[in-house]
Amino acid sequence: MSFSVQIGLMCSLACAAVAILGFLFKQRGAAGAPPVQWRHPVRSTVALFANRWWTLGIVVAMLAWVFHVAALALAPISLVQATIAGGLVLLTPIADRVFGFRITRRELVGVGLTAVGLAFLAGTLGDIAESAYGEYGGGTLTAYAGAIAAGAIGLAFVVRGDTPRAGPVLAVSAGLLWGASDVVIKAKSGDLADQGLLVLFSPEALAITVLSLVGLVVSARSLQLGPTIAVIAITNAAANVCTIASGPIVFGEPVPEDPLGLTVRILAFTLVIVAAALTPGPVERRPEPAPA
């Protein structure tokens, strides 16, 4: 594994931990803000930022975004997202120690499954860990990100009212929007050295901004509807699934040539994502009853 890729994966781990903190801060802020109204996105956004917990969550999330961009610039997107997906298991201990949730035995099983998936993934890296693999075709990138974004918007429109499935469905939508944004970020990260800050004035930068902002509003509503930990896990899993898939589809990342290696790689990625997504959320602590 090259040194630059190692640095990229370290940035991925930092991104995972910081992003979880940001999510939990944003949830506290979203819960204390007025319900997001689709017909008034600007007004709803202003109301969210009026809550200090939401604003703190956004600041923390921006730090996670910096780590994410650095990771995408230095390492293959599939490895970056698999590492972030594995880092999702940090959700339970952070929620327990910082936000007053307790961890059950099922969470520990989820941690173990994710560790196994990452171990198999490490054993099938091959040549993928030697470079960032940023080559892509413009048409393929547009088609892939456009299809993901269209599916996300479609899911958001399917939800009507505050039904029990609204929170999780909107979480998938937000995750897909951010996943599409991450794919475009990966594509433009290779131009940073040549274009510098000029990349901020490219069509791709506009697409990243729109996808991120729309995803932010959709995510806020999903956090308001809950259940909180499940929504966070689903959002991350949806983003990771579409970004990991973009590795071989958009950026030409190599896959093992032998059938066994290919099967193990697919199972490893699947296990990491499924374990992170299905790890049940911790249950909020209730105050101990006063002694009689």
C-alpha positions in Angstrom: 0.0 0.0 0.0 1.5 3.4 -1.0 2.1 6.0 1.7 -0.4 8.5 0.1 -3.1 5.9 0.2 -2.3 5.2 3.9 -2.7 8.9 4.7 -6.0 8.9 2.7 -7.3 6.0 4.8 -6.3 7.8 8.0 -8.3 10.8 6.8 -11.2 8.4 6.2 -11.1 7.2 9.8 -11.0 10.8 11.1 -13.9 11.7 8.8 -16.0 8.8 10.1 -15.5 9.8 13.8 -16.0 13.5 13.2 -19.0 13.0 11.0 -20.8 11.0 13.6 -20.3 13.8 16.1 -21.7 16.2 13.6 -24.7 14.0 13.0 -25.5 13.7 16.6 -25.2 17.5 17.2 -27.3 18.2 14.1 -30.0 15.8 15.4 -30.2 17.6 18.7 -30.5 20.9 16.8 -33.1 19.5 14.3 -35.2 18.2 17.2 -35.4 21.6 18.7 -36.1 23.5 15.5 -39.5 24.0 13.7 -40.4 21.2 11.3 -38.8 21.5 7.9 -41.4 22.7 5.3 -40.6 21.6 1.7 -42.4 24.6 0.2 -40.2 27.0 2.3 -36.7 25.5 2.2 -34.9 28.8 2.8 -37.1 29.7 5.8 -36.6 26.2 7.2 -32.9 26.4 6.7 -32.7 29.8 8.5 -34.7 28.3 11.4 -32.4 25.4 11.7 -29.3 27.6 11.9 -31.0 29.6 14.6 -30.5 26.6 16.8 -27.0 26.5 18.2 -26.8 22.7 18.3 -27.6 22.6 14.5 -25.0 25.2 13.8 -22.4 23.4 15.9 -23.2 20.2 14.0 -22.7 21.9 10.7 -19.3 23.3 11.8 -18.2 19.8 12.9 -19.6 18.3 9.7 -17.5 20.8 7.7 -14.4 19.5 9.4 -15.5 16.0 8.5 -16.0 17.1 4.9 -12.4 18.4 4.8 -11.1 15.0 5.9 -13.3 13.4 3.3 -12.1 15.5 0.4 -8.5 14.8 1.5 -9.2 11.1 1.6 -10.8 11.1 -1.8 -7.9 12.9 -3.3 -5.4 10.4 -1.9 -7.1 7.0 -2.0 -9.4 5.0 -4.1 -13.0 5.9 -3.5 -14.2 2.4 -2.7 -11.5 2.0 0.0 -12.3 5.4 1.4 -16.0 4.7 1.7 -15.5 1.1 3.0 -13.3 2.6 5.8 -15.9 5.3 6.6 -18.6 2.6 6.6 -16.6 0.5 9.0 -16.1 3.6 11.1 -19.8 3.8 11.5 -19.5 1.3 14.4 -18.1 4.3 16.3 -21.7 5.6 16.4 -22.6 3.4 19.4 -19.7 4.2 21.7 -19.8 7.9 20.9 -23.6 8.0 21.4 -23.1 6.1 24.7 -20.2 8.2 26.1 -21.1 11.6 24.9 -24.9 11.7 24.3 -26.3 9.4 27.0 -27.2 6.2 25.1 -26.5 2.6 26.1 -25.1 -0.1 23.9 -26.7 -3.6 23.6 -25.2 -6.9 22.8 -26.5 -6.7 19.2 -24.4 -3.5 18.6 -21.3 -5.5 19.6 -22.3 -8.2 17.1 -22.5 -5.5 14.4 -19.0 -4.3 15.4 -17.6 -7.8 15.0 -19.2 -8.3 11.6 -17.8 -5.1 10.3 -14.3 -6.0 11.6 -14.6 -9.3 9.7 -15.6 -7.6 6.5 -12.7 -5.1 6.8 -10.3 -8.0 7.4 -11.4 -9.8 4.2 -11.3 -6.5 2.3 -7.7 -5.9 3.4 -6.8 -9.4 2.2 -8.1 -8.7 -1.3 -6.7 -5.2 -1.9 -4.1 -6.2 -4.5 -3.0 -3.3 -6.7 -5.9 -1.0 -5.8 -4.1 0.4 -2.8 -1.2 1.8 -4.9 -2.9 5.0 -6.3 -6.0 7.2 -6.0 -7.6 6.0 -9.3 -9.2 9.3 -10.3 -9.6 8.7 -14.1 -13.1 8.9 -15.3 -15.3 9.7 -18.4 -17.4 12.8 -18.2 -20.4 11.1 -19.7 -20.2 8.2 -17.3 -19.9 10.5 -14.3 -22.9 12.6 -15.4 -25.0 9.6 -16.0 -24.1 7.9 -12.7 -24.5 11.0 -10.5 -27.6 12.1 -12.3 -29.3 8.7 -11.9 -28.5 8.6 -8.2 -29.7 12.2 -7.7 -32.9 11.5 -9.6 -33.6 8.4 -7.5 -33.0 10.4 -4.3 -35.4 13.1 -5.3 -38.0 10.5 -6.3 -37.8 9.0 -2.8 -38.2 12.3 -1.2 -41.4 13.0 -3.2 -42.8 9.5 -2.4 -42.9 10.3 1.3 -46.2 11.9 2.4 -46.8 13.1 5.9 -45.2 11.9 9.1 -45.6 8.2 8.5 -43.4 5.7 10.4 -41.4 5.1 7.2 -40.8 8.8 6.4 -37.7 9.2 8.5 -35.8 6.1 7.1 -36.9 6.8 3.5 -35.7 10.4 3.7 -32.5 9.1 5.2 -31.9 7.0 2.1 -32.7 10.1 0.0 -30.2 12.3 1.9 -27.5 9.6 1.8 -27.9 9.1 -2.0 -27.7 12.9 -2.6 -24.5 13.1 -0.5 -23.2 10.0 -2.2 -23.7 11.6 -5.6 -21.9 14.7 -4.3 -19.0 12.6 -3.1 -18.6 10.9 -6.5 -18.3 14.3 -8.2 -15.9 15.5 -5.5 -13.7 12.5 -6.2 -13.8 13.3 -9.9 -12.7 16.9 -9.3 -10.1 16.1 -6.6 -7.7 15.1 -9.3 -7.8 18.6 -10.7 -6.8 20.4 -7.5 -3.1 20.3 -8.2 -3.5 21.8 -11.7 -6.4 24.2 -11.3 -6.2 25.1 -7.6 -9.1 27.3 -6.5 -10.4 27.5 -10.0 -12.1 24.2 -9.5 -14.6 26.2 -7.3 -15.9 27.8 -10.5 -16.5 24.6 -12.5 -19.9 23.0 -13.3 -18.9 20.1 -11.1 -18.5 22.5 -8.1 -22.1 23.8 -8.7 -23.4 20.3 -8.8 -21.6 19.5 -5.6 -23.1 22.6 -3.9 -26.6 21.8 -5.0 -26.5 18.1 -4.1 -25.0 18.9 -0.7 -27.5 21.7 0.2 -30.6 19.7 -0.9 -29.2 16.7 1.0 -28.8 18.9 4.1 -32.5 19.9 4.1 -33.7 16.4 3.4 -31.4 15.0 6.2 -32.7 17.6 8.6 -36.2 16.4 8.1 -35.2 12.8 8.4 -33.5 13.6 11.8 -36.6 15.4 13.0 -38.8 12.3 12.2 -36.4 9.7 13.4 -35.7 7.2 14.8 -32.4 9.0 15.3 -29.7 6.4 15.3 -31.3 4.3 12.6 -31.7 7.4 10.4 -28.0 8.2 10.9 -26.9 4.6 10.0 -29.2 4.5 7.0 -28.0 7.8 5.7 -24.3 6.7 5.9 -25.1 3.3 4.4 -26.9 4.8 1.4 -24.1 7.2 0.7 -21.4 4.5 1.1 -23.2 2.0 -1.2 -23.5 4.4 -4.1 -19.9 5.7 -3.7 -18.3 2.3 -3.4 -20.1 1.2 -6.5 -18.8 4.2 -8.3 -15.2 2.9 -7.9 -15.3 0.3 -10.7 -18.2 1.8 -12.6 -17.0 5.4 -12.9 -13.3 5.5 -11.9 -12.1 2.2 -13.4 -10.8 0.8 -10.1 -9.6 -2.7 -10.7 -11.3 -5.8 -9.3 -9.7 -9.2 -8.6 -9.4 -11.1 -11.9 -9.9 -14.6 -10.4 -13.5 -15.6 -9.5 -12.6 -16.4 -5.9 -11.0 -13.1 -5.2 -13.8 -11.2 -6.9 -16.4 -13.1 -4.8 -14.5 -12.4 -1.6 -14.2 -8.7 -2.5 -17.9 -8.4 -3.2 -18.8 -10.2 0.0 -16.4 -8.1 2.0 -17.8 -4.8 0.8 -21.3 -6.1 1.3 -20.6 -7.3 4.8 -19.1 -4.0 5.8 -22.1 -2.0 4.5 -24.8 -4.4 5.7 -23.2 -4.8 9.2 -23.0 -1.0 9.6 -26.5 -0.5 8.3 -28.2 -3.2 10.3 -26.4 -2.5 13.6 -29.4 -1.6 15.8 -29.2 1.8 17.3 -28.6 2.3 21.0 -31.5 3.0 23.3 -31.6 6.3 25.1 -30.9 6.0 28.8 -33.8 6.7 31.1 -33.2 8.3 34.5 -32.9 5.8 37.3 -36.0 5.7 39.6 -35.5 7.5 42.9 -35.0 5.2 45.9 -38.1 4.7 48.0 
